[in-house]
Amino acid sequence: MIELDRVSYGYRGNPLFSHLSLTLAPGSFHFLTGPSGAGKTTLLRLCYADLRAMGGKVRLFGQDAATLNRDAVAMSRRRIGVVHQDCQFLDHLSIAENIALPLTVSDRAGEVAGNLEELLSWVGLDAQARQLPPELSGGERQRAALARAVIVSPDVIIADEPTGNVDWEMSQRLLGLLIELNKMGKTILIATHDLAMIRSMKSDVSARVLRLQGGQLQQAGAEL
């Protein structure tokens, strides 16, 4: 579905990584770990064509990302749900309206009613639907961000430190939601520094743990 083939990237002439390869197969589950500054967020951005590789190839659903025009990139991104670390929302819109925004801006407003009600229930935000984003707790914002990412029924979910600003109980709940999505056939890629969280899920999901360090991507352990 998404493939990085000997990809290179850097900033201001300084290489971050080179000849890096990664394949996200349909229905697979991946944890991406590594020290701060190793390039985890950059790697995620390459996976959803927010950045263009400086070397090698990124393939999105069989297409070379470097050859895609703006419209083709936008179409590919409709198949990828992204949960950003900072969880930005439009503060003048209710949380329900924020979650529905991807459908609204892609001319699919007719799908909002059924999908939204189901999603709000799934992430446990029924009571907060009419609240504004500043009224939500950190955990509620993260769950809203996940709902917004999946409302378009993407094939791939990419999450950047989705449990970084929440307590242990909420991190387990968020990860449980991502595991549910994987069991529905979605491909999952989560960047996290929290190895304890990964270990806690050994019995719940079969996942690859990848470590990015020193410009190299290596499998950190056997299948969980």
C-alpha positions, 0 to 999 in steps of 0.5 A, a space after each residue: 500500500 505504501 512503500 519507501 524504497 531506499 529513500 533519503 531525506 535531510 535538512 539544510 544539507 544535513 542527511 537525516 537518513 538515507 537508503 531507508 526502506 519500509 513497506 506497509 502491507 495491507 492489514 499490517 500494524 507497525 510501531 515506529 520508535 527511536 530517539 528524539 530527533 531521529 526523524 520519526 515525524 519526517 518518515 511519517 510525512 514521507 508516507 503520506 506525501 507531505 514531504 517529497 523524498 530527496 532520493 529513492 522512491 515513495 510509492 503510494 498505492 502503487 504510484 510513484 509519489 514523485 510523479 503525482 500532481 497536486 490532485 493525485 496526491 490529494 486523492 491518495 491522501 483520502 486513503 490515509 488518515 493522519 493523527 498529528 501529535 499537536 491535534 489542531 482544531 478550529 476552535 470556533 467549530 464544535 468538536 462534532 463539526 471538526 470531526 466531520 470537516 474532512 467529509 465537508 471539504 471533500 464534497 461528501 457532506 451527505 455522509 456526515 450524519 450516519 458516520 459522525 454519530 457512529 464515530 462519536 459513540 465509538 470514541 466515547 465523545 457523545 456527550 462532548 459533541 457540541 463542545 468547542 475544542 478548548 473545552 476538551 481534555 487532552 485525552 478527549 482531543 486525541 480521541 477526537 483527532 482519531 475520529 477525524 482521521 478515520 471518518 473518511 474510511 481510510 485504508 491506512 492510519 498514521 499516528 504521530 505520538 498519539 499517546 504522548 500527552 495523555 495518562 496511562 489509562 487513556 493511552 491504553 484506550 487510544 491504542 485499543 481503538 487503533 487495534 480495533 481498526 487494524 482488526 477491521 483490516 486497516 493498516 496502522 503505523 504509530 510513531 511512539 517513544 513509549 516502549 512500555 505501552 508497546 509491551 503492554 499490547 503483546 497479547 492484543 496485536 501482532 505488530 512489527 516494532 521498528 527502530 529509527 536511529 542513526 539514519 537506519 531503520 531496523 526491526 527492534 524485536 520479533 513479532 509482538 
